[in-house]
Amino acid sequence: MGKKRKVPQKSDEFEFDPLPKHIAIAHIKNQEKRLIIILERAQLETVKMGNTFQLLNCDDHVNILRKHNREPGTCRPDITHQCLLMLLDSPLNRAGLLQVYVHTDNNVLIEVNPQTRIPRTFKRFAGLMVQLLHKFSVRASDGPMKLLKVIRNPITDHLPVGCRKVGTSFTANRVINPRELVPVDEPIAIVVGAMAHGQVNVDYTEDVISLSNYPLSGALTCTKLCSAFEDSFVNEYLFCSSSFSTDLISASGLSFATDLIPASGSSFATDLQLSISHLPVPFGETHHTLTNSLRQTRPLSRRPGSSPRAVGCDALP
């Protein structure tokens, strides 16, 4: 007798949160202001195991890497997974002000639809990437819309004309605050390395900058960028609109992270439940927003005696 088929529950439809139907994507291809993130050197590669294909990674395919004399650090698709989770869960993306492209080590260019919900677990993400690399697109389950698709190179053909292009690297000569990159009313493209080691060498960037005195992971780099642009793009709409008065913000419990900073030399603990965004924010970005606000009043400097690590991008293993 066969196994009883499990009846799908309504609570199982959404693994993380409801579908982001409020996302506005009509202007993504237009010349309006938005942030364009390009994840360069993403390590997405398939390998045949028996009768099936799997996404090559350093945890499940150690023997294959040894056979081909490859370092485990050259097979880190989990970095791309972490970056996409941070980017697509951000309020900036939910407001329709973010566009993401992924460029792999094998010169495969992928366009990510802002309405895509990246799987929470790496196993499911790996299966999705295998389907994308073999069929060149992934469609929505409830319609013909393509959520992920392989597009033609080069990446510059898909960027707005005259768009500023900036690369990120820990070894860059200039360390700037991410808020200095926010344009007034035009799009900007920023390149982030999605690998564990090495350097991003592209010929289409106009400038290379560093976001910190310390090496940053790819996911944290994406979080810092999204947080900076949210302060300008999203909050400009939320807090400067005539429909949002000061009384309404106070009554709703919406608060800026800087309002929670105690006086210098003191510490604080609170049981208050406040919101620092009008839109749902993942835990990682909430932590970064609070930490970044504290850093603005108590800036960090490089530790005495420490030397820069030879990491060519804002990414760590």
Secondary structure as GFF3:
##gff-version 3
##sequence-region A 1 317
A	DSSP	three_ten_helix	10	12	.	.	.	ID=ss1
A	DSSP	beta_strand	35	42	.	.	.	ID=ss2
A	DSSP	beta_strand	46	49	.	.	.	ID=ss3
A	DSSP	beta_strand	52	55	.	.	.	ID=ss4
A	DSSP	alpha_helix	62	67	.	.	.	ID=ss5
A	DSSP	three_ten_helix	72	74	.	.	.	ID=ss6
A	DSSP	alpha_helix	77	88	.	.	.	ID=ss7
A	DSSP	alpha_helix	91	94	.	.	.	ID=ss8
A	DSSP	beta_strand	98	104	.	.	.	ID=ss9
A	DSSP	beta_strand	109	112	.	.	.	ID=ss10
A	DSSP	alpha_helix	122	135	.	.	.	ID=ss11
A	DSSP	beta_strand	137	139	.	.	.	ID=ss12
A	DSSP	beta_strand	146	151	.	.	.	ID=ss13
A	DSSP	three_ten_helix	155	158	.	.	.	ID=ss14
A	DSSP	beta_strand	164	168	.	.	.	ID=ss15
A	DSSP	three_ten_helix	178	181	.	.	.	ID=ss16
A	DSSP	beta_strand	188	193	.	.	.	ID=ss17
A	DSSP	beta_strand	207	209	.	.	.	ID=ss18
A	DSSP	alpha_helix	218	232	.	.	.	ID=ss19
A	DSSP	alpha_helix	234	240	.	.	.	ID=ss20
A	DSSP	alpha_helix	246	252	.	.	.	ID=ss21
A	DSSP	three_ten_helix	257	260	.	.	.	ID=ss22
A	DSSP	alpha_helix	283	297	.	.	.	ID=ss23
###
